[in-house]
Amino acid sequence: MFTTIRSDECDEVALLSSRERSLRTRSPSLVISHHASERFEQRHIDHWAIRIAIAFGEWFHAGKGCEVAYVSRRAIKAAASLLGGRCSAVENLAVVVSNDGVVLTAYRTKRPLKHWRGGS
C-alpha cells in the first residue's frame, strides 16, 4: 500500500501511497522533514500512524499554504479493518503538511482547531 524511499542527499523520507494519494489532488509523494521526525519520536507517533492519517484522515486548510490531515472517529471507522486493535494510537492525530508535500509536524488534539477551514 505504501512505499518508503529515503533520500541520501538530505536524509529525508518520502512516503508514496498508490491508491489513496492518487485519488486526491495533492502530490503522490510526501517528504518528512527533520523537525517532523524529531516530533514523531518525542510524541511517540509511529510512521504507520502518519500513513493512516494521510490516507484516511479528514483534510483541513490550516493557513499559510498548509493542510492538516486529522484522524477523527469517522476516519477510524473507515480504516478499522487496517487498524485492528490499534485505534487508540491514531485517534485525534493531526498531521500538518505543507503545500509542496512536506510533512511539517504531527501532534494529538481533541478536536479540529477553530482556525482550520473545511478541507478539499
Secondary structure, DSSP 4 states (H G I P E B T S, - for coil): -EEEEE-TTT--EEEEESSHHHHSSS-SEEEE-HHHHHHHHHTT--HHHHHHHHHHSEEEEEETTEEEEE--HHHHHHTHHHHTT-HHHHTTEEEEE-TTSEEEEEEE-SS--TT-EE--
